[in-house]
Amino acid sequence: MDLPPPGTAPHMSDMAETAPRAGRFTILRHPLTIRITHWVNVLALLVMLMSGLQIFNAHPALDWGNISAFEHPLLSMTAMMKDGKPVGVTTVFGHSFDTTGVLGLSTSDGRPSPRGFPSWATIPSYQDLATGRVWHFFFAWVLVLNGFVYLIYALASRHVWRDLIPSAAQLRHIGRDIIDHARFRFPKGEEAKHYNVLQKLAYLSIVFVVLPLIVLAGLCLSPQFDADYPWLVALFGGRQSARTIHFLCATALVLFVLVHVFMVLVSGVWNNLRSMITGRYTIEGDAHDR
Amino acid sequence: MTVEHDPTRRRLLKGGTAAAALMLSGCDRLSESDWFRQILESVEGLNLRIQRALGRGKELAPEYTAADLSPLFKVNGNDDAEDDRYQKHADTQFADWKLEVGGLVEQPLQLSLAELRALPARTQITRHDCVEGWSCIGKWTGARLAPILQQARLKPEARYIVFHCADTMPSWKGPQPYYESIDLDDAFHEQTILAYDMNDQPLPIAHGAPIRLRAERHLGYKQAKFVMKLEAVTSFRNIGDGKGSYWADQGYSWYAGI
């Protein structure tokens, strides 16, 4: 197998083709920096999510503006008695749902306990705000520093322009791409060497919108930061709005990861995983096979 | 292309569930180990220095207008102090109560509530952010801490001001006196006051009468209530469990700016 000569930045379109074997060839899809920052990001985001839910559980409600409306928040998760039995209730914009077992009330240490998110979703698993905070603030640094390494690499190596920004032709055919995705038909041959347009848009919005937004909204929750940059918390519409946006961004990340992992599973799990570990990605068949 | 039924995929999911359970119990064990906690807590000093550098130490916490006041300011922590001496003072509206200012000062002080009210004061409408996540806006009037410390003349070795309170809080060792501490950067900050009025009324007992600290660039647990005594110290290692505040002794960070 031919690898790109040392010293050249390898990337998706730098093909390291295997000997042609019935339309099957291997490319070096993900450069080392992308692979490392990807897996550090997996760890950091997972810890941030689960320690974040621990912190959320200390006050399982969301508000808009600067202050909390304790009686009628936008969203709340509570435990209450109904027909002599404890139930978990999630209220969104005044509409209540029975979420017993998952939100509001769930089993912790073998007995039903009032808690926003269940123990399997939080770090630590038991209620401990102080510990959730030290996890969150340590891994916030991991997330941000790793994000900077990724961004500097992605800009300096032109990864952003070469691999992430969709071409005009791709954007024109976005409709066809959506239909193909819905039918689990994935690009082959030449086309499979590049991210498809839906992938590109998803990655771009996560990298340049959701992740920066979640970091900034999180910073706005710090009273010292608000003294330093009061205009930023005002831009978010107040500290409680910033907290809600922080939570919505986390929700967007979870949805992205669910779709991302699903796509990894259905479009050739081992090939995808290998490409994010060793960098090598096998492409089968030609475009006209589709 | 059709989606194949890949048995490895099922195995992957099963393995994933097992790995998740392992990770959860692993995180609990890591949370309880001293060495790992020290690593996690190692960024606290970094956070303080970076945030102070960003604000150059002088920036004011955002201030609001009367229209922004919370209709109901949540009472948190203790709503009263059970101490007998405190209760006697409460019965007489703190008429004979005196704030002690001591420790590493040239001139220890004893200030009555009337004397405190005669000192340089500041009124500010600020946001109170509880570590739990909620916020309330209240109006505070109180004596600025800086002139009091100037009057008491801090000794050069003084690094922190400790606030000793009348209330006690539970801990695994039994009830512990509430205390807090701030460094001199915060002590001399313009918005750092000993508040005796809240929303234009004398500070209610539930909110920490006769005075509570307002250090506005910090979370709610820094805003010590029922303050009885100020002590200037070089280090807080010999107070409580040595972490600088009741909540720090319980595992919260001493730096409450985040």
Interface residues (C-beta under 8 A of the other chain):
Chain A: V47 M50 I55 F56 A58 H59 A61 D63 N66 I67 S68 F70 W120 I123 P124 S125 Y126 D128 L129 A130 T131 R133 V134 W135 F137 F138 W141 F184 R185 F186 K188 L221 S222 P223 Q224 F225 D226 A227 D228 Y229 P230 V233 A234 R239 Q240 R243 L265 V266 V269 W270 R290
Chain B: M1 T2 V3 D6 T8 R9 L12 A20 L24 S25 C27 D28 S31 R37 I39 L40 E41 S42 V43 E44 L46 N47 Q51 R52 L54 G55 E59 L60 A61 P62 Y64 D68 S70 L72 K74 R127 D129 C130 V131 E132 G133 W134 S135 C136 I137 E216 R217 H218 L219 W247 Q250 G251 Y252 S253 A256 G257 I258
